[in-house]
Amino acid sequence: MQLMVYRDRGDGSPSGYQVYEIEAGEGMTVLDALFLVRDRLDDSLAFRYSCRGAVCGSCAMMIDRRPRLACRTQLDMLLRQEPEIKLAPFPAMKTAVEYDPATQVLIEPLPNLKVIRDLVVDQEPFFERYRSLQPYLKARLPEPEREHTMDKTVVAELEKFTNCILCAACYGACPVNARDKDYLGPAALAKLYRFMIDPRDQDGPNRVMLASGTSGWLGCKFYANCVRVCPKQVPPNYAIAKARKEMEVQQAKGGRT
């Protein structure tokens, strides 16, 4: 089989695609294949990885025109062309390069972020938006004499969003991020909602106003690509819809005072 890999040296020289012929072993992932290429065929190929276990989110990239984690995407699954949930169109899905999905795997950098080299993108804009929303617990005062206790239903709701590994796959698949450089993005908004609903947080629901503008909750058009590509099934679209309702409640209260 073949890997068709996007190449960009990051020095201003022309970018393009390079084809590598490999022998795919049983259970081989895309990340395994990239290691094989780098170790045996081309040690100049650059890509990002860390845990290799779908926990760190470092290896998110475009694979067959869909953001995925390279460490958990198996080559044989791609070549079988198993039916997948369709995504709302975004520019990176329409690259001009042609490939044969029955014999080739197309590997490209994550969209909506600047390419540094080959498959490595600059994630700073993604994390800058994330940090701007104060994604940390502000302990409610006074502190309890013993540990905080929470109802099981509250814990279950929180877990929908604490599972986010900040891989930025949703950011890359979001059509709004593709056209609006100021949009905070699905991951950042989902994390903000996670602290909004945490009963241990001092600010709680008041955090909703941190993303009250068109670059925040109101910027979402509910394409739902975010939840469809998330490797951990985090539903940012659900969080955004709930946050909009909470924002309306708070704005209505403000209008009555």
N, C-alpha and C positions, 0 to 999 in steps of 0.2 A: 504494500500500500504506500501512499504518498501523503506527506504533510506539505501543504502550501502555506508558507509562513511569511507574514508581513515583516519586511526588513527596513529599518531606518537607522542610520548610523548616528543621527542626532547632531551632525556637524554641518547641516545645510545641503549635503549632497542629495541627489534624487533618491526617493524611497521607492520600494517596489516589493515584489513577492519572489520568494525562492522556494523551489520544490526539492524536498528531500525524500529519497526512497528508503523506506525502513521495512523491517520484518516485524510485524506486530505480534507479540506474544499474548497468550491467554490472560485476560484480566488486566492488560496494560492500559494505563490511563494516559490522557494527553500529557500530563506532567512527566510521566515516565518516558514518553516518546520524546519530549523536549530534552530531557537529560540524555537520552540515547544519542540524539543529534549532536548535542554539545560535547559529549564525551568521545564520540567516535567519528563524527562527520565534520563538525564546524564549531570550534570552541569560541567563535566570536559572537554566537547567538546569545542575546541577553533576555532574561525573563526573571520575574520575581516569584519567590516562594519562601516558605518557612516551615510550617508544621507538617505538611504533607498529609494531614488528616482532616481537612474540612473544618478546622477550628479557627485558624488565624485570618483567613480571608485574603491572604497575600496574592494568591495566584489567579484572581479573577481576570478573565480576558474574554474576548469574542471568539467563540468556537462554533463554526458553521453558522455564523451570523446571529448568534445568540450569546449574551453574557452568561458565563458559567465558571465554576471553579475547575481549573485544570486537573487538580488532584483527585477529584471524584468523578470526572467524566471519562468513561471508558470508550476506547476506540471502536470496539466491536458494536457497541450500542449505536454509535454514530453511523457506522457503515451499514447497519441494518435499517437505518432510516425509520426508526420507530415513530409512530404518530406523536406529535407534541402539541401542546397548547399554543395557539397562534398569538403572536404579539401585535400590538398596534404599531404601525410603521414608524420608524425613526431613521434619520439619514444614514447611519452606519450600516443599516441592513441593505442598502442599495449600492454597495461598492461595485465598480465596473468590472472587477476581476471575475472571470468565469472559472468554475471548478466542477468536477464530477463528484457529487456526494456519495456515489456508490463505491468509489475507489480512492477518494481524496478527503482529507480533513482540512478545512480552512481555518487558520489560526491568526487572529488579529488582536491589536491592543484594545483595551477597554475604551469605549467611546466617551465623548464629552470631557475628556481630560487630555492635556497636551502630552504627546509622545516624547519621552526622554531618549530612549533608544530601543529599537525593535519592539518588544512586547511590554516594556516598562513605561508606565505613565507617571506623570507628576500628580500625586494624590493630595498635594497641599491644599488646593481649592476645596476639595471634598472635605478635608478635616478642618479647614478654616470655618466653613459653614457649620459643621458639627460643633466645634468649640464655641462658636458665637452664641449657642443656645444653652450654655451652662449645663452640660450633660453630666451632672454629678449630684449626689444627694445632699440637700441642705437639711440637716437634722432638725426635727421639730423640737421646740423648747417649751417647757422644761423637759430635760431628758427623763425618761422613765426610770424608776428604781431598778426594774429588771428589763429583760429584753422586750422589744416590740412584738406584739402578737397580731396576726392578720387572719382574717377569714379566708377559707380555702378558695372561695370564688374570687376574692381580690388577688390572691396569689396566682391563680390560673390566668386572670386577665393580664397581670404583670408579665408573666412568662411568655406571652405572645410576643413581647417586645424586647425582653432582656436577652432573648436568643440571638439577636442581631450581632453579627461578627464584623460589621463595618467593612465588608468586602467591596462595596461600591458597585456591585452588579446592578442594583436598582437604579443607581445614579447614571450608569452607562446606558440603561435601557429606557430611561425616561424621555419621552418626546419633549416635555417642557424644559428639562435641563438642556436638551439639544439646541433649543432656540432662545432660551433666556439665561444668560450667564449669571444673573443675580438670584435665580431660584435656589432656595435652600436645599431642595432635593428630598426624596422619600426617606432615606435613612436618618437624616438629621431630624426631620419632623417626627418620625416614629420614636426616636430616642427622647425627644422633648415630651411627647405624649406619655411615654413610659414614666417620667418623673412627675408629670401632671397628676397622674392617677395613683401615685404612691402615697399611701396614708402616712408614711413616716416623714414626708417632705414638708418643710416649713412653708414653702410658697404654694405647693400643690396646684390647684386649678388656676391660680393667678398667673402661672407660667404661660398660659395660653396666649397672653398678649405679646410675648416675645416674638411671635411669628404671625402677627395680626395682619400684615400687609399682603400685597400681591406677590411678593417674593416668598411668602410663607404659605399658610393654609389656603388662602384664596387663589394661589397660583396653580394649584392642582386641577387637572381636567379629568381625573379619574379614568385614565387609560388602563390602569391596573397592570401594566407591564411589571411594576415593582414587585408585586406579590407573585407573579408568574415566574420570575427569574430568581427569586430569593432562594438560596440553598437551605434556609432554615424555616421557610414558610412564614416569615414575619409579614403581617398585612399592613403596610403603611397607609394604604387607601382607607382602610377601616379607621385607623387612628385619626387621619385627617378629617374624615366625615364627622367623627365624634367631637373632635376639637372645634370644628366650625360651629356645631350646635352649642358647645360650651361658651364659645366666644360671643355668639348671639345672645345668650342668657346674660353674660356679664355686661355687654353693651346695653341691653335693655334695662338692666338695673341701674347702670350709670345714667341713662336718660331720664330715669324717674327721680333721681336725687337732685 
